[in-house]
């Protein structure tokens, strides 16, 4: 069996997906990054290898996410793509006529507008956590409940209260105030869901033409309270596709398959043995010109594997044997 791997490394979670030659999902992983992207990519590669059928051969690998370049160096990626492209490709694979994609992760959120299968607009929020999964995590912690129970209990609400959700600090203060007033927990929870949706639509979705079909993906799509809050606000049905939590990784795998097949070349995949290698990253300032670029480099088993981060390609062209310049 020929396999195509997709690796999506974000600030909160690391996702992997393995597709067969018919683009069917044969294995996936959803891991907490825990501030250790290298370690989690290595663990992910080790674990996904155990999910693959005996005799499976990796024909291509794609990476995406905020740490896509780092992950690409680690695994030997054939294609490295941004999250917008990867999520759009993944969504259209399951919902070909999708026109709007909501994607909400742990630390960022995005909206992608497609028309006739082509991305025509998008927006991202990477500054404020009020419209992301961490917002819900913080409030669940404040209420001494598991995030897995948040959405289910929110659906029990009959009289949701309005929570000021434009800022996590104000939201927590308002939530405490509502608790002190004696409002039921489920009404506060659904109020928090509505607050996240308002924040998302007023910031990320501002000025965007939201047309159905609307696909909702990312880890927050597990929360049925958020799904209902979106549907109540937009008066339209949301589609939560299968494997929505690993859609970026699926998109990366599909892009890797397209790259390999269109160019008819061999993969650069470094093999599952990278799980046993010793990697670490560092950075330095390049003083070759006035830009003073910060160059990131990754070492594998004592050797420089790759360098990147400059405005020019000076360090990308530099061989691993060249010493760091002062």
C-alpha positions as CSV (number, residue, x, y, z in Angstrom):
1,X,0.0,0.0,0.0
2,X,1.2,3.5,-0.9
3,X,0.8,6.0,1.9
4,X,0.8,9.8,1.9
5,X,1.4,11.5,5.3
6,X,0.3,15.0,6.4
7,X,1.7,16.7,9.5
8,X,0.0,19.7,11.1
9,X,2.0,21.2,14.0
10,X,0.3,24.0,15.9
11,X,1.0,25.8,19.1
12,X,-1.4,23.7,21.1
13,X,-1.8,20.4,19.1
14,X,0.1,18.3,16.6
15,X,-2.0,16.3,14.1
16,X,-1.0,13.6,11.7
17,X,-2.9,11.9,9.0
18,X,-2.1,9.0,6.7
19,X,-4.0,8.5,3.4
20,X,-3.8,5.6,1.0
21,X,-3.4,5.9,-2.8
22,X,-7.2,6.3,-3.1
23,X,-7.2,9.2,-0.6
24,X,-8.9,7.2,2.1
25,X,-7.8,7.9,5.7
26,X,-6.0,4.9,7.1
27,X,-4.7,6.4,10.3
28,X,-4.7,9.7,12.3
29,X,-3.3,11.2,15.5
30,X,-4.3,14.2,17.6
31,X,-1.6,15.1,20.2
32,X,-0.9,18.0,22.6
33,X,2.2,19.9,21.4
34,X,3.0,20.9,25.0
35,X,5.5,23.4,23.8
36,X,7.7,20.6,22.4
37,X,7.1,20.4,18.7
38,X,10.2,18.4,17.9
39,X,9.4,15.8,20.5
40,X,5.7,15.6,19.5
41,X,6.5,15.2,15.8
42,X,8.9,12.4,16.7
43,X,6.3,10.7,18.9
44,X,3.7,11.2,16.2
45,X,5.8,9.6,13.5
46,X,6.5,6.7,15.9
47,X,2.8,6.2,16.7
48,X,1.5,6.7,13.1
49,X,3.9,4.0,11.9
50,X,2.1,1.5,14.2
51,X,-1.2,2.4,12.6
52,X,-0.1,1.6,9.0
53,X,-0.7,-1.7,7.4
54,X,2.2,-4.1,7.1
55,X,4.3,-3.4,4.0
56,X,3.0,0.2,3.6
57,X,5.4,2.5,1.8
58,X,5.4,6.2,2.3
59,X,5.3,7.9,-1.1
60,X,5.0,11.5,0.0
61,X,4.8,13.9,3.1
62,X,3.4,17.3,3.5
63,X,3.6,19.7,6.5
64,X,1.5,22.6,7.6
65,X,0.7,24.7,10.8
66,X,2.7,27.3,12.6
67,X,5.7,25.0,12.9
68,X,5.4,23.7,9.3
69,X,9.0,24.6,8.4
70,X,10.5,23.0,11.4
71,X,8.3,19.9,10.9
72,X,9.2,19.9,7.2
73,X,12.9,19.7,8.0
74,X,12.4,16.9,10.6
75,X,10.4,14.6,8.4
76,X,11.8,15.5,5.0
77,X,8.6,17.1,3.6
78,X,7.9,17.1,-0.1
79,X,5.6,20.1,0.3
80,X,5.3,22.7,3.0
81,X,2.0,24.7,2.9
82,X,0.3,27.4,5.0
83,X,-2.8,26.5,7.1
84,X,-5.2,28.3,4.8
85,X,-4.3,26.2,1.8
86,X,-4.2,22.9,3.8
87,X,-7.5,23.4,5.5
88,X,-9.2,24.5,2.2
89,X,-7.9,21.4,0.4
90,X,-9.0,19.1,3.3
91,X,-12.5,20.7,3.5
92,X,-13.2,20.5,-0.3
93,X,-12.1,16.8,-0.2
94,X,-15.1,16.0,2.0
95,X,-17.5,18.8,1.0
96,X,-16.7,19.7,-2.6
97,X,-19.2,22.6,-2.8
98,X,-18.1,24.3,0.4
99,X,-18.2,28.1,0.3
100,X,-17.2,29.1,3.8
101,X,-14.9,27.4,6.3
102,X,-14.8,28.2,10.0
103,X,-11.6,26.8,11.6
104,X,-11.1,27.4,15.4
105,X,-8.0,25.9,17.1
106,X,-6.5,26.2,20.5
107,X,-4.6,29.5,19.9
108,X,-5.8,30.9,16.6
109,X,-8.9,31.0,14.5
110,X,-9.5,31.6,10.8
111,X,-12.2,32.0,8.2
112,X,-11.7,30.9,4.6
113,X,-14.0,32.0,1.8
114,X,-14.2,29.8,-1.3
115,X,-16.0,30.2,-4.6
116,X,-16.1,27.4,-7.1
117,X,-13.4,25.6,-5.1
118,X,-11.0,28.5,-5.1
119,X,-9.9,30.5,-2.0
120,X,-10.9,34.1,-2.7
121,X,-10.6,35.6,0.8
122,X,-9.5,34.7,4.3
123,X,-8.8,36.2,7.7
124,X,-6.9,35.0,10.8
125,X,-6.9,35.9,14.5
126,X,-3.5,35.2,16.2
127,X,-3.5,38.0,18.7
128,X,-6.4,37.7,21.1
129,X,-7.5,34.3,22.6
130,X,-11.1,35.4,23.1
131,X,-12.2,33.7,19.9
132,X,-10.2,30.5,20.3
133,X,-10.3,27.2,22.1
134,X,-8.1,28.4,24.9
135,X,-10.9,30.9,25.8
136,X,-13.2,27.9,26.5
137,X,-10.4,26.0,28.3
138,X,-9.8,28.9,30.7
139,X,-13.4,29.3,31.5
140,X,-13.9,25.5,32.0
141,X,-11.0,25.5,34.4
142,X,-12.5,28.5,36.3
143,X,-15.8,26.4,36.6
144,X,-13.8,23.3,37.7
145,X,-15.1,21.2,34.9
146,X,-13.6,19.2,32.1
147,X,-13.6,20.8,28.7
148,X,-15.0,17.6,27.3
149,X,-18.2,18.2,29.3
150,X,-18.5,21.9,28.4
151,X,-20.5,21.6,25.2
152,X,-22.8,18.8,26.4
153,X,-23.8,20.8,29.5
154,X,-24.2,24.0,27.5
155,X,-26.8,22.4,25.4
156,X,-29.0,22.0,28.5
157,X,-29.4,25.8,28.8
158,X,-32.9,27.2,28.6
159,X,-32.1,30.8,29.5
160,X,-28.6,31.6,28.4
161,X,-27.0,34.8,29.9
162,X,-25.0,37.3,27.9
163,X,-21.3,37.2,28.7
164,X,-19.0,40.0,27.6
165,X,-16.6,38.0,25.4
166,X,-14.5,40.5,23.6
167,X,-11.6,39.9,26.0
168,X,-10.8,36.8,28.2
169,X,-10.2,39.0,31.2
170,X,-13.6,40.8,30.9
171,X,-15.3,37.5,30.1
172,X,-14.0,35.9,33.3
173,X,-15.0,38.9,35.4
174,X,-18.5,38.9,33.8
175,X,-18.8,35.2,34.3
176,X,-18.0,35.5,38.0
177,X,-20.5,38.2,38.3
178,X,-23.2,36.1,36.7
179,X,-22.3,33.2,39.1
180,X,-22.7,35.5,42.0
181,X,-26.1,36.6,40.7
182,X,-27.2,32.9,40.9
183,X,-27.5,32.0,37.2
184,X,-27.4,28.3,36.4
185,X,-24.1,26.9,35.2
186,X,-25.5,25.6,31.9
187,X,-26.9,29.1,31.1
188,X,-23.5,30.6,31.8
189,X,-21.8,27.9,29.6
190,X,-24.0,28.6,26.7
191,X,-23.5,32.3,27.2
192,X,-19.8,31.7,26.9
193,X,-20.4,29.8,23.6
194,X,-22.4,32.7,22.3
195,X,-19.7,35.1,23.4
196,X,-17.0,33.2,21.4
197,X,-19.3,33.1,18.3
198,X,-20.0,36.8,18.6
199,X,-16.3,37.5,18.9
200,X,-15.4,35.3,16.0
201,X,-18.0,36.8,13.6
202,X,-17.4,40.4,14.7
203,X,-13.6,40.1,14.2
204,X,-12.7,37.3,11.9
205,X,-15.9,37.3,9.9
206,X,-16.3,41.0,9.7
207,X,-17.0,42.1,6.1
208,X,-16.9,38.5,4.8
209,X,-19.8,37.1,2.8
210,X,-20.7,33.9,4.7
211,X,-22.6,31.6,2.3
212,X,-23.6,28.0,2.8
213,X,-22.4,25.3,2.8
214,X,-20.5,26.3,5.9
215,X,-17.9,23.8,7.1
216,X,-16.8,23.9,10.8
217,X,-13.5,22.3,11.5
218,X,-10.7,22.3,14.1
219,X,-10.6,21.0,17.6
220,X,-13.4,23.4,18.8
221,X,-15.8,21.7,16.4
222,X,-16.0,18.9,19.0
223,X,-18.0,21.3,21.2
224,X,-21.7,20.9,20.3
225,X,-22.5,24.1,22.3
226,X,-20.4,26.2,19.8
227,X,-22.0,24.4,16.9
228,X,-25.4,25.3,18.1
229,X,-24.4,28.9,18.9
230,X,-23.1,29.4,15.3
231,X,-26.3,27.9,13.9
232,X,-28.6,30.0,16.1
233,X,-26.7,33.1,15.2
234,X,-26.4,32.5,11.4
235,X,-29.7,30.7,11.0
236,X,-28.0,28.1,8.9
237,X,-26.8,24.5,9.3
238,X,-23.1,23.9,9.9
239,X,-21.4,20.9,8.5
240,X,-18.9,19.2,10.8
241,X,-17.0,16.8,8.5
242,X,-15.5,13.6,9.6
243,X,-12.0,13.9,11.0
244,X,-12.5,17.7,11.3
245,X,-9.8,17.8,14.0
246,X,-7.1,16.6,11.6
247,X,-8.4,18.4,8.5
248,X,-5.2,20.4,8.1
249,X,-3.1,17.3,8.2
250,X,-5.4,15.6,5.7
251,X,-5.0,18.6,3.4
252,X,-1.2,18.5,3.7
253,X,-1.3,14.8,2.8
254,X,-3.4,15.5,-0.3
255,X,-1.1,18.3,-1.3
256,X,1.9,15.9,-0.9
257,X,0.2,13.3,-3.1
258,X,-0.5,16.0,-5.8
259,X,3.1,17.1,-5.7
260,X,4.6,13.7,-6.1
261,X,2.2,12.6,-8.8
262,X,2.4,15.8,-10.8
263,X,6.2,15.8,-10.8
264,X,6.7,12.1,-11.0
265,X,9.5,12.1,-8.5
266,X,10.6,10.2,-5.4
267,X,9.8,11.4,-1.9
268,X,12.3,13.2,0.3
269,X,10.8,11.5,3.4
270,X,13.6,10.8,5.9
271,X,11.9,7.7,7.3
272,X,10.4,6.8,10.6
273,X,13.9,6.5,12.1
274,X,13.8,10.2,12.8
275,X,11.9,9.3,16.0
276,X,15.2,8.0,17.4
277,X,17.4,10.9,16.3
278,X,18.5,13.7,18.6
279,X,17.4,17.1,17.4
280,X,17.6,20.6,18.9
281,X,17.1,24.1,17.5
282,X,18.9,27.4,18.0
283,X,19.2,30.8,16.3
284,X,21.6,33.5,15.5
285,X,21.7,36.9,13.9
286,X,23.2,37.2,10.4
287,X,25.2,40.4,10.1
288,X,26.0,40.0,6.3
289,X,23.8,43.1,5.6
290,X,21.7,45.7,7.4
291,X,18.7,43.5,7.8
292,X,20.2,41.6,10.7
293,X,18.0,38.6,10.1
294,X,17.4,36.0,12.8
295,X,18.4,32.7,11.3
296,X,16.9,29.5,12.8
297,X,18.8,26.3,12.6
298,X,18.1,22.7,13.5
299,X,20.8,20.2,14.5
300,X,20.3,16.5,14.1
301,X,22.8,14.1,15.8
302,X,25.3,16.9,16.0
303,X,25.1,18.1,12.4
304,X,23.3,21.1,11.0
305,X,20.3,19.7,9.1
306,X,18.8,23.0,7.9
307,X,18.8,26.8,8.4
308,X,16.0,29.2,7.5
309,X,14.5,32.6,8.4
310,X,16.5,35.1,6.2
311,X,15.1,37.6,3.8
312,X,17.5,36.2,1.1
313,X,18.4,32.5,0.5
314,X,22.0,32.9,1.7
315,X,21.6,30.5,4.6
316,X,19.3,28.1,2.7
317,X,22.2,27.7,0.2
318,X,24.8,27.4,2.9
319,X,26.0,23.8,3.2
320,X,25.7,22.1,6.6
321,X,29.5,22.0,6.8
322,X,29.9,25.8,6.8
323,X,30.5,27.3,10.2
324,X,28.1,29.9,11.6
325,X,29.2,33.4,10.7
326,X,29.6,36.0,13.4
